[in-house]
Amino acid sequence: MAFRLTPQDQALLNGEAGAAVASAMSVLSAFSEALGAEELLDISRAHIDGCLFHGQVSLDFVERLVAGDGRVRVPTTLNVGSLDLIHPERVHLVPAAEAPARRLMEAHVALGCIPSFTCAPYQTRFRPKFGEQIAWGESNAIVFANSVIGARTNRYGDFIDLCCALTGRAPAWGLHLDENRRGQILFRLTGFPASQEATDGLFIAVGLLIGSQSVEKVPVIEGLPVPRDEDQLKALGAAAASAGAVGLFHAVGITPEAPTLADALGGQAPLAVITITPADVEAALARLSSVPDGAPLGAVCLGTPHFSLTEWKRLIPLVREIAPRCAVPIYVNTGRATLMALEETGALTGLTDFGVIPVADTCTYITAVLEQIDGVVMTNSGKWAHYAPGNIGVQVAFGSLEECVASAAAGRVVRGAA
Amino acid sequence: MIRPGRAYADGQAEGAALVLTEALSFWGGIDSATGTIIDRSHPQVGESVAGKILVMPGARGSSSSSSVLAECLRLGTGPLGILLARPDPILTVAALVARSLYGIACPILVAEIAGIATGDRLRLQANQGGGHAEILPAH
């Protein structure tokens, strides 16, 4: 069947809601037709990944929409930008780079977007509900929304997420539709003790392994222990989306579309069955570190994706207990709303004296935040460990949250019991 | 030799092929200022896509790749056209936006890529969903 616009879509394309909406609908309909969609569907919210400055094209696209009186038609959150607008002194950009980065963030707000500037919009009050049709950019947010919540979005790239927000529509295609959400590849955890602990490292390793081996198929994970909290599933998804192109995974007995293996697979046989052993997990985590234990550290970076309140509540007592005097700073990326909530309760009092540096609105692997990057940086994030060497040229040590705090106190990579 | 394909972005282009043996993420994989491949794990690292017909199995990785390809097209450091074995929505958006903003066409065609070598002269024709790739005789 050929692609068809409804009369309402056609009216938007004809400019009845202004020039900006017309150009957004023009790009969206050409895109949807190219994919092979038959029609568009309504979305209830959007999340935009275009606030990060990639060159003049970023500004040209958004400022044309502002000039054409564009306004988003659904609640629309914003992903991280290149600047920390809450602590401008944190980011060390030359003025020539700072000005366009700031303009880009402001132009999105001018379109009516919510200035959330977080890559974890699912942990704000704008979290979608099960079954909601949404158009989200940002790979970790996409996989969390689809997998952990059961909302429905494709992997929307820059530009098209904003076209969806301005029109309130998305292609009826891919992960928006029941038939494409069925699991196709089965990853089976085997050889683990029955009492295996739900460690952060296990979830990150499983994410890396399904990411690198799923190609474009929907993975199902069987045998994952019950997670301590949703942050472990967030870390799994972020790792899977960095190592590959995973937009949706099912964890049997854990995620909402997979109460049983048969549910996850839609009653069909998997295309392939891949085992994950304790040795695979160990090897995947070992690949994240490029330095030996004991290596001197320049910094510790946490919060990729952005730290939740729950993660802060794990970190704060650890810092007070283990690292009352850090040898190197602990940078923590987090959303501005999370930061405000923490500041209101006084939970952060005195933490900066310990060397904890909160970073809002952006992330330490995409912009110039770190004071000292000639050394090694330690992180508990699979995503940070994956991208930072290429983006900002650092060497990485990967460890648990406890190991990261103990290492910050010691100024070198410390493993095992602190 | 003509190979039929499916068009994802319209246009026509003719030039020398650059064949990538692995999928590439434009974000983190290409320097938009020069069009050079900077992903150190990629077999064709150091090659430039500028002014070439880019031939590859597919794309991968970040949803920001649409921005990076569109910026390359704006600067003239991008490919003249792209021939893929597997469709890629994120690159498709880049071509649509470059046309919409700057009137620059970068045809994207999905067709059989086996048997094409770097340096071969290719012509891509992509129009309204249909199109073909043609390997031209050497000069």
Interface residues (C-beta under 8 A of the other chain):
Chain A: S23 S26 V27 A30 F31 E33 A34 L35 D49 G50 L52 H54 G55 Q56 V57 S58 D60 F61 R64 G137 E138 S139 I142 N154 R155 Y156 G157 D158 F159 I160 E216 G244 A245 Y387 G390 N391
Chain B: A7 Y8 A9 W27 G28 S32 D39 R40 R60 G61 S62 S63 S64 S65 S66 S67 V68 A70 E71 R74 L75 R86 P87 P89 I90 T92 V93 A94 L96 V97 A98 S100 L101 G129
